[in-house]
Amino acid sequence: MNRHIFALQQVARRTITSSVRRQVDNKVPKKQKLFQEDNGMPIHLKGGSSDAILYRMTMVLTVLGAGYVVYELVNAAFPQKKT
């Protein structure tokens, strides 16, 4: 019985520690170099294809949202007549 409790204490103690199990490399200098180089590309597209996809999706959602707002404003300005 005591052996099981001792094992449980060790497992619990091991998972709560704040030490890092593996070292992560610092990617900030690489990203700074990539974004600061002057290659004529807009800053919002320098991150690669994922940035391009996110930019296009944002633009599509913005246009659709603006269109929906205009649609609702027109509906509010000209309500349907009840017969």
All heavy atoms as an XYZ file, in Angstrom:
659
protein
N       0.826     -1.194      0.000
C       0.000      0.000      0.000
C       0.866      1.252      0.000
O       0.621      2.172     -0.752
C      -0.939     -0.051      1.206
C      -1.825      1.141      1.317
S      -3.044      1.106      0.009
C      -3.933      2.551      0.376
N       1.866      1.289      0.870
C       2.740      2.459      0.943
C       3.521      2.655     -0.348
O       3.809      3.790     -0.730
C       3.705      2.327      2.114
C       3.006      2.513      3.447
O       1.954      3.148      3.491
N       3.559      1.964      4.500
N       3.871      1.562     -0.977
C       4.618      1.640     -2.225
C       3.793      2.345     -3.305
O       4.300      3.161     -4.062
C       5.005      0.239     -2.668
C       5.843      0.202     -3.910
C       6.244     -1.196     -4.262
N       5.036     -2.050     -4.294
C       5.046     -3.365     -4.352
N       6.183     -4.008     -4.351
N       3.932     -4.050     -4.390
N       2.478      2.072     -3.372
C       1.610      2.700     -4.350
C       1.448      4.201     -4.081
O       1.442      5.021     -4.986
C       0.238      2.024     -4.372
C       0.282      0.593     -4.794
N       0.674      0.216     -6.061
C      -0.004     -0.545     -4.127
C       0.619     -1.102     -6.158
N       0.215     -1.592     -4.974
N       1.332      4.549     -2.826
C       1.205      5.963     -2.454
C       2.485      6.711     -2.791
O       2.454      7.830     -3.311
C       0.843      6.100     -0.955
C      -0.573      5.559     -0.713
C       0.949      7.547     -0.513
C      -0.972      5.491      0.746
N       3.623      6.087     -2.516
C       4.905      6.716     -2.834
C       5.062      6.920     -4.340
O       5.512      7.973     -4.798
C       6.053      5.861     -2.281
C       7.394      6.471     -2.504
C       7.772      7.613     -1.821
C       8.299      5.908     -3.405
C       9.012      8.181     -2.025
C       9.535      6.467     -3.618
C       9.896      7.613     -2.923
N       4.654      5.942     -5.137
C       4.729      6.064     -6.594
C       3.810      7.171     -7.087
O       4.160      7.951     -7.991
C       4.369      4.739     -7.258
N       2.620      7.276     -6.504
C       1.678      8.329     -6.884
C       2.240      9.704     -6.542
O       2.099     10.652     -7.323
C       0.344      8.103     -6.176
C      -0.749      9.114     -6.485
C      -1.123      9.034     -7.968
C      -1.961      8.857     -5.613
N       2.910      9.820     -5.402
C       3.511     11.087     -5.016
C       4.598     11.492     -6.013
O       4.711     12.653     -6.385
C       4.098     11.002     -3.611
C       3.075     11.011     -2.512
C       3.705     10.801     -1.144
O       4.859     10.377     -1.031
N       2.945     11.111     -0.100
N       5.390     10.532     -6.460
C       6.450     10.838     -7.414
C       5.872     11.304     -8.750
O       6.363     12.258     -9.350
C       7.339      9.620     -7.639
C       8.347      9.400     -6.553
C       9.274      8.245     -6.904
O       8.880      7.322     -7.603
N      10.497      8.317     -6.403
N       4.833     10.636     -9.202
C       4.210     11.025    -10.472
C       3.606     12.412    -10.357
O       3.762     13.255    -11.247
C       3.143      9.985    -10.894
C       2.317     10.493    -12.054
C       3.805      8.670    -11.235
N       2.929     12.682     -9.257
C       2.304     13.985     -9.062
C       3.362     15.081     -8.990
O       3.195     16.165     -9.545
C       1.451     13.980     -7.807
N       4.462     14.821     -8.321
C       5.520     15.804     -8.181
C       6.192     16.071     -9.526
O       6.553     17.192     -9.852
C       6.554     15.305     -7.162
C       7.529     16.362     -6.743
C       8.493     15.868     -5.675
N       7.793     15.297     -4.524
C       8.036     14.082     -4.030
N       8.958     13.315     -4.568
N       7.371     13.631     -2.990
N       6.338     15.053    -10.330
C       7.010     15.181    -11.608
C       6.200     16.033    -12.603
O       6.745     16.762    -13.395
C       7.237     13.794    -12.207
C       8.575     13.667    -12.870
C       8.818     12.279    -13.402
N       8.956     11.321    -12.308
C       8.519     10.077    -12.350
N       7.905      9.622    -13.400
N       8.692      9.275    -11.327
N       4.871     15.961    -12.565
C       4.067     16.687    -13.538
C       3.867     18.147    -13.168
O       3.509     18.949    -14.007
C       2.693     16.019    -13.696
O       2.054     15.981    -12.423
C       2.824     14.627    -14.255
N       4.113     18.514    -11.926
C       3.870     19.886    -11.487
C       5.120     20.756    -11.606
O       5.044     21.960    -11.511
C       3.326     19.891    -10.049
C       1.965     19.197    -10.023
C       3.195     21.276     -9.485
C       1.360     19.057     -8.663
N       6.251     20.199    -11.876
C       7.474     20.988    -11.923
C       7.403     22.027    -13.028
O       6.725     21.844    -14.036
C       8.708     20.096    -12.158
O       8.553     19.442    -13.409
C       8.885     19.096    -11.049
N       8.115     23.109    -12.840
C       8.077     24.203    -13.805
C       9.274     24.206    -14.747
O       9.453     25.142    -15.508
C       8.018     25.532    -13.065
O       9.184     25.687    -12.288
N      10.093     23.183    -14.677
C      11.266     23.155    -15.550
C      10.862     22.761    -16.971
O       9.911     22.020    -17.189
C      12.307     22.175    -15.011
O      11.776     20.885    -15.012
N      11.610     23.264    -17.919
C      11.329     22.976    -19.322
C      11.938     21.630    -19.676
O      13.095     21.361    -19.379
C      11.920     24.093    -20.217
C      11.665     23.802    -21.675
C      11.342     25.428    -19.829
N      11.179     20.792    -20.337
C      11.688     19.471    -20.687
C      12.627     19.526    -21.871
O      13.553     18.775    -21.981
C      10.529     18.526    -20.988
C       9.734     18.217    -19.763
C       8.639     17.237    -20.071
N       7.855     17.040    -18.874
C       7.578     15.861    -18.375
N       7.990     14.783    -18.972
N       6.869     15.759    -17.289
N      12.359     20.407    -22.825
C      13.246     20.513    -23.981
C      13.485     21.994    -24.275
O      12.641     22.831    -24.012
C      12.655     19.828    -25.203
C      11.359     20.429    -25.676
C      10.837     19.688    -26.901
N       9.523     20.173    -27.246
C       9.281     21.210    -28.023
N      10.272     21.892    -28.546
N       8.049     21.590    -28.285
N      14.624     22.275    -24.800
C      14.957     23.649    -25.135
C      14.343     24.000    -26.490
O      14.377     23.207    -27.418
C      16.477     23.832    -25.198
C      17.149     23.765    -23.862
C      16.884     24.997    -23.021
O      16.269     25.956    -23.471
N      17.340     24.975    -21.794
N      13.791     25.181    -26.602
C      13.262     25.661    -27.872
C      14.209     26.723    -28.398
O      14.768     27.518    -27.645
C      11.839     26.226    -27.723
C      10.847     25.130    -27.393
C      11.776     27.293    -26.665
N      14.415     26.713    -29.707
C      15.334     27.691    -30.274
C      14.614     29.012    -30.495
O      13.409     29.066    -30.718
C      15.932     27.177    -31.587
C      14.877     26.812    -32.610
O      13.769     26.435    -32.199
O      15.167     26.904    -33.819
N      15.368     30.073    -30.420
C      14.828     31.418    -30.566
C      14.665     31.737    -32.047
O      15.643     31.846    -32.784
C      15.772     32.423    -29.899
C      15.163     33.797    -29.821
O      14.021     33.999    -30.189
N      15.939     34.742    -29.334
N      13.426     31.889    -32.501
C      13.142     32.143    -33.913
C      13.007     33.633    -34.227
O      12.838     33.993    -35.382
C      11.848     31.436    -34.312
C      11.916     29.934    -34.173
C      10.592     29.303    -34.528
C      10.617     27.824    -34.243
N       9.313     27.200    -34.478
N      13.064     34.470    -33.225
C      12.846     35.901    -33.414
C      13.876     36.540    -34.346
O      13.499     37.279    -35.262
C      12.775     36.632    -32.055
C      12.698     38.135    -32.235
C      11.583     36.143    -31.261
N      15.186     36.278    -34.191
C      16.138     36.921    -35.113
C      15.913     36.530    -36.568
O      16.043     37.367    -37.468
C      17.502     36.426    -34.621
C      17.300     36.072    -33.198
C      15.896     35.571    -33.118
N      15.541     35.280    -36.824
C      15.265     34.851    -38.203
C      14.063     35.585    -38.761
O      14.069     36.045    -39.913
C      15.009     33.349    -38.247
C      16.183     32.500    -37.864
C      15.778     31.032    -37.869
C      16.780     30.209    -37.097
N      16.344     28.839    -36.894
N      13.009     35.698    -37.950
C      11.797     36.394    -38.396
C      12.073     37.879    -38.611
O      11.575     38.478    -39.563
C      10.675     36.222    -37.375
C      10.137     34.831    -37.283
C       9.295     34.505    -38.487
C       8.639     33.159    -38.309
N       7.838     32.776    -39.451
N      12.881     38.503    -37.735
C      13.218     39.915    -37.898
C      13.959     40.135    -39.205
O      13.677     41.081    -39.936
C      14.069     40.401    -36.725
C      13.295     40.660    -35.476
C      14.185     41.085    -34.328
O      15.382     40.809    -34.322
N      13.596     41.752    -33.353
N      14.903     39.258    -39.494
C      15.665     39.387    -40.734
C      14.743     39.243    -41.944
O      14.852     40.002    -42.912
C      16.765     38.331    -40.774
C      17.693     38.458    -41.952
C      18.798     37.429    -41.883
C      19.732     37.572    -43.072
N      20.779     36.563    -43.069
N      13.820     38.284    -41.898
C      12.884     38.060    -42.996
C      11.984     39.263    -43.226
O      11.794     39.706    -44.367
C      12.019     36.824    -42.697
C      10.876     36.548    -43.664
C      11.424     36.017    -44.980
C       9.898     35.566    -43.057
N      11.442     39.827    -42.155
C      10.489     40.916    -42.297
C      11.154     42.261    -42.549
O      10.505     43.182    -43.044
C       9.590     40.997    -41.064
C       8.523     39.939    -41.045
C       8.679     38.793    -40.290
C       7.378     40.078    -41.801
C       7.715     37.813    -40.284
C       6.400     39.106    -41.802
C       6.564     37.975    -41.048
N      12.439     42.427    -42.231
C      13.101     43.711    -42.423
C      13.817     43.832    -43.756
O      14.213     44.929    -44.139
C      14.085     43.971    -41.278
C      13.389     44.277    -39.980
C      14.372     44.462    -38.844
O      15.568     44.266    -38.993
N      13.854     44.831    -37.684
N      13.989     42.738    -44.501
C      14.691     42.850    -45.776
C      13.810     43.569    -46.794
O      12.587     43.438    -46.804
C      15.116     41.478    -46.288
C      14.015     40.593    -46.774
C      14.521     39.226    -47.215
O      15.584     38.792    -46.737
O      13.845     38.608    -48.020
N      14.453     44.378    -47.624
C      13.733     45.200    -48.591
C      13.687     44.464    -49.929
O      14.623     44.511    -50.724
C      14.429     46.557    -48.751
C      13.625     47.510    -49.598
O      12.405     47.279    -49.757
O      14.214     48.486    -50.113
N      12.571     43.765    -50.177
C      12.428     43.036    -51.423
C      11.195     43.467    -52.203
O      10.779     42.797    -53.131
C      12.402     41.520    -51.168
C      11.302     41.103    -50.224
O      10.525     41.924    -49.768
N      11.250     39.828    -49.913
N      10.574     44.574    -51.823
C       9.431     45.107    -52.546
C       8.116     44.407    -52.238
O       7.091     44.757    -52.796
N       8.139     43.425    -51.362
C       6.924     42.686    -51.024
C       6.235     43.359    -49.836
O       6.907     43.816    -48.916
C       7.296     41.245    -50.669
C       6.133     40.338    -50.409
S       6.686     38.686    -49.971
C       6.820     37.977    -51.587
N       4.895     43.448    -49.861
C       4.198     44.042    -48.718
C       4.445     43.238    -47.437
O       4.611     42.023    -47.475
C       2.719     43.966    -49.107
C       2.687     43.697    -50.559
C       3.980     43.059    -50.923
N       4.430     43.923    -46.317
C       4.774     43.295    -45.046
C       3.782     42.203    -44.672
O       4.148     41.207    -44.071
C       4.879     44.351    -43.918
C       5.487     43.766    -42.647
C       3.538     44.936    -43.587
C       6.929     43.522    -42.735
N       2.518     42.361    -45.082
C       1.514     41.369    -44.688
C       1.598     40.093    -45.519
O       0.876     39.145    -45.264
C       0.112     41.967    -44.757
C      -0.290     42.437    -46.114
N       0.011     43.702    -46.558
C      -0.954     41.812    -47.119
C      -0.457     43.842    -47.790
N      -1.050     42.713    -48.153
N       2.486     40.039    -46.518
C       2.651     38.842    -47.323
C       4.037     38.208    -47.189
O       4.323     37.209    -47.832
C       2.378     39.160    -48.792
C       0.967     39.640    -49.117
C       0.860     39.989    -50.582
C      -0.049     38.597    -48.736
N       4.901     38.778    -46.367
C       6.262     38.263    -46.231
C       6.336     36.961    -45.461
O       7.341     36.267    -45.516
C       7.161     39.300    -45.553
C       7.564     40.418    -46.465
C       8.603     41.292    -45.809
C       9.035     42.373    -46.772
N      10.108     43.189    -46.217
N       5.284     36.590    -44.756
C       5.300     35.372    -43.958
C       5.092     34.103    -44.753
O       5.194     33.019    -44.217
N       4.765     34.224    -46.035
C       4.591     33.035    -46.866
C       3.148     32.825    -47.280
O       2.311     33.723    -47.216
N       2.867     31.601    -47.720
C       1.540     31.312    -48.267
C       0.455     31.358    -47.193
O      -0.681     31.721    -47.487
C       1.546     29.946    -48.949
O       1.866     28.938    -48.016
N       0.782     31.012    -45.964
C      -0.239     31.073    -44.912
C      -0.680     32.506    -44.658
O      -1.870     32.762    -44.422
C       0.279     30.440    -43.624
O       1.388     31.152    -43.137
N       0.242     33.457    -44.730
C      -0.131     34.864    -44.583
C      -0.993     35.322    -45.745
O      -1.943     36.087    -45.563
C       1.114     35.751    -44.477
C       1.715     35.748    -43.090
O       1.114     35.136    -42.194
O       2.785     36.346    -42.913
N      -0.679     34.869    -46.949
C      -1.477     35.243    -48.115
C      -2.900     34.706    -47.993
O      -3.871     35.415    -48.296
C      -0.825     34.727    -49.391
N      -3.035     33.469    -47.523
C      -4.365     32.890    -47.352
C      -5.145     33.636    -46.271
O      -6.326     33.958    -46.454
C      -4.250     31.386    -47.021
C      -3.754     30.630    -48.249
C      -5.579     30.819    -46.545
C      -3.391     29.187    -47.977
N      -4.499     33.932    -45.155
C      -5.173     34.678    -44.092
C      -5.587     36.066    -44.567
O      -6.680     36.546    -44.240
C      -4.257     34.794    -42.870
C      -4.091     33.537    -42.041
C      -3.030     33.748    -40.976
C      -5.402     33.157    -41.398
N      -4.734     36.726    -45.350
C      -5.060     38.053    -45.866
C      -6.275     37.991    -46.787
O      -7.203     38.786    -46.672
C      -3.854     38.629    -46.609
C      -4.137     39.929    -47.301
C      -4.282     41.096    -46.575
C      -4.267     39.996    -48.684
C      -4.559     42.293    -47.206
C      -4.541     41.187    -49.322
C      -4.680     42.326    -48.580
O      -4.965     43.499    -49.197
N      -6.287     37.013    -47.697
C      -7.406     36.901    -48.637
C      -8.704     36.545    -47.922
O      -9.771     37.075    -48.258
C      -7.078     35.870    -49.702
C      -6.035     36.382    -50.670
C      -5.766     35.404    -51.792
N      -4.700     35.909    -52.647
C      -3.616     35.235    -52.955
N      -3.444     34.017    -52.501
N      -2.700     35.776    -53.730
N      -8.628     35.659    -46.951
C      -9.835     35.311    -46.192
C     -10.368     36.516    -45.420
O     -11.574     36.724    -45.343
C      -9.538     34.156    -45.229
C      -9.342     32.821    -45.906
S     -10.789     32.264    -46.809
C     -11.949     32.059    -45.483
N      -9.469     37.312    -44.861
C      -9.884     38.507    -44.141
C     -10.570     39.486    -45.081
O     -11.609     40.068    -44.744
C      -8.670     39.183    -43.475
O      -8.049     38.244    -42.606
C      -9.082     40.411    -42.695
N     -10.015     39.661    -46.278
C     -10.624     40.570    -47.244
C     -11.993     40.073    -47.703
O     -12.943     40.850    -47.830
C      -9.713     40.765    -48.457
C      -8.465     41.571    -48.171
S      -8.851     43.233    -47.599
C      -8.337     43.153    -45.915
N     -12.123     38.765    -47.929
C     -13.412     38.202    -48.345
C     -14.455     38.396    -47.248
O     -15.586     38.833    -47.525
C     -13.254     36.704    -48.711
C     -14.595     36.015    -48.817
C     -12.483     36.557    -50.008
N     -14.089     38.096    -46.005
C     -15.031     38.281    -44.900
C     -15.407     39.740    -44.704
O     -16.556     40.051    -44.381
C     -14.442     37.706    -43.612
C     -14.377     36.186    -43.544
C     -13.608     35.748    -42.306
C     -15.757     35.585    -43.556
N     -14.464     40.650    -44.924
C     -14.747     42.072    -44.792
C     -15.739     42.528    -45.856
O     -16.707     43.244    -45.560
C     -13.444     42.885    -44.899
O     -12.551     42.448    -43.868
C     -13.695     44.366    -44.754
N     -15.515     42.110    -47.093
C     -16.421     42.507    -48.185
C     -17.806     41.903    -47.972
O     -18.821     42.585    -48.138
C     -15.822     42.098    -49.550
C     -16.836     42.236    -50.658
C     -14.580     42.928    -49.843
N     -17.866     40.620    -47.599
C     -19.164     39.992    -47.346
C     -19.885     40.656    -46.170
O     -21.098     40.870    -46.225
C     -18.983     38.507    -47.079
C     -18.595     37.654    -48.284
C     -18.346     36.211    -47.855
C     -19.655     37.714    -49.356
N     -19.158     40.991    -45.135
C     -19.755     41.665    -43.980
C     -20.278     43.040    -44.336
O     -21.375     43.435    -43.913
N     -19.517     43.789    -45.128
C     -19.974     45.115    -45.544
C     -21.219     45.000    -46.433
O     -22.166     45.785    -46.304
C     -18.862     45.846    -46.283
N     -21.231     44.003    -47.309
C     -22.404     43.782    -48.153
C     -23.630     43.424    -47.335
O     -24.740     43.903    -47.610
N     -23.452     42.603    -46.329
C     -24.573     42.217    -45.470
C     -25.101     43.415    -44.687
O     -26.317     43.559    -44.506
C     -24.134     41.104    -44.529
C     -25.255     40.567    -43.672
C     -26.281     39.819    -44.232
C     -25.287     40.810    -42.300
C     -27.317     39.330    -43.455
C     -26.301     40.324    -41.517
C     -27.319     39.585    -42.095
O     -28.345     39.112    -41.325
N     -24.206     44.275    -44.223
C     -24.632     45.474    -43.501
C     -25.457     46.372    -44.412
O     -26.512     46.889    -44.015
C     -23.408     46.232    -42.924
C     -23.785     47.617    -42.469
C     -22.803     45.447    -41.785
N     -25.019     46.566    -45.646
C     -25.771     47.382    -46.594
C     -27.141     46.757    -46.861
O     -28.163     47.444    -46.898
C     -24.973     47.581    -47.909
C     -25.826     48.206    -48.991
C     -23.738     48.427    -47.634
N     -27.179     45.444    -47.042
C     -28.433     44.731    -47.266
C     -29.410     44.956    -46.111
O     -30.587     45.250    -46.309
C     -28.145     43.243    -47.463
C     -29.362     42.359    -47.485
C     -30.180     42.307    -48.610
C     -29.692     41.574    -46.384
C     -31.306     41.493    -48.634
C     -30.805     40.758    -46.401
C     -31.608     40.722    -47.523
O     -32.719     39.923    -47.543
N     -28.931     44.811    -44.889
C     -29.789     45.004    -43.721
C     -30.234     46.450    -43.579
O     -31.364     46.720    -43.161
C     -29.086     44.534    -42.451
C     -28.936     43.031    -42.357
C     -30.276     42.312    -42.274
O     -31.233     42.848    -41.693
O     -30.353     41.184    -42.795
N     -29.373     47.405    -43.910
C     -29.765     48.814    -43.849
C     -30.855     49.121    -44.867
O     -31.790     49.876    -44.585
C     -28.550     49.721    -44.065
C     -27.602     49.839    -42.878
C     -26.355     50.625    -43.275
C     -28.289     50.501    -41.702
N     -30.735     48.542    -46.059
C     -31.777     48.743    -47.069
C     -33.082     48.118    -46.603
O     -34.158     48.716    -46.758
C     -31.326     48.162    -48.432
C     -32.472     48.095    -49.423
C     -30.187     48.996    -49.001
N     -33.029     46.932    -46.019
C     -34.244     46.302    -45.484
C     -34.864     47.137    -44.368
O     -36.085     47.215    -44.253
C     -33.950     44.898    -44.968
C     -33.927     43.879    -46.075
O     -34.406     44.135    -47.177
N     -33.380     42.721    -45.778
N     -34.046     47.752    -43.539
C     -34.571     48.584    -42.455
C     -35.148     49.892    -42.991
O     -36.123     50.416    -42.451
C     -33.473     48.879    -41.442
N     -34.564     50.409    -44.064
C     -35.043     51.674    -44.617
C     -36.344     51.497    -45.394
O     -37.188     52.399    -45.409
C     -33.979     52.285    -45.521
N     -36.513     50.367    -46.040
C     -37.709     50.094    -46.829
C     -38.373     48.821    -46.316
O     -38.227     47.752    -46.906
C     -37.357     49.933    -48.312
C     -36.664     51.119    -48.892
C     -35.307     51.038    -49.249
C     -37.304     52.307    -49.087
C     -34.655     52.111    -49.763
C     -36.666     53.403    -49.613
C     -35.332     53.324    -49.967
N     -39.152     48.931    -45.233
C     -39.762     47.721    -44.674
C     -40.855     47.153    -45.596
O     -41.435     47.881    -46.406
C     -40.360     48.204    -43.360
C     -40.520     49.659    -43.516
C     -39.480     50.117    -44.477
N     -41.106     45.861    -45.465
C     -42.145     45.202    -46.243
C     -43.519     45.656    -45.768
O     -43.741     45.796    -44.582
C     -42.027     43.677    -46.094
C     -40.727     43.097    -46.580
C     -40.690     43.015    -48.097
O     -41.717     42.891    -48.733
N     -39.506     43.123    -48.649
N     -44.417     45.887    -46.715
C     -45.788     46.258    -46.335
C     -46.555     44.997    -45.987
O     -46.485     43.992    -46.675
C     -46.474     46.964    -47.493
C     -45.910     48.329    -47.777
C     -46.702     49.008    -48.861
C     -46.122     50.377    -49.141
N     -46.832     51.062    -50.205
N     -47.295     45.064    -44.888
C     -48.127     43.920    -44.489
C     -49.461     44.038    -45.194
O     -50.101     45.086    -45.195
C     -48.313     43.903    -42.982
C     -47.036     43.631    -42.228
C     -47.261     43.549    -40.762
C     -45.955     43.312    -40.050
N     -46.121     43.273    -38.604
N     -49.910     42.940    -45.801
C     -51.204     42.980    -46.495
C     -52.264     42.234    -45.755
O     -52.096     41.460    -44.909
C     -51.080     42.367    -47.908
O     -50.560     41.054    -47.794
C     -50.207     43.229    -48.773
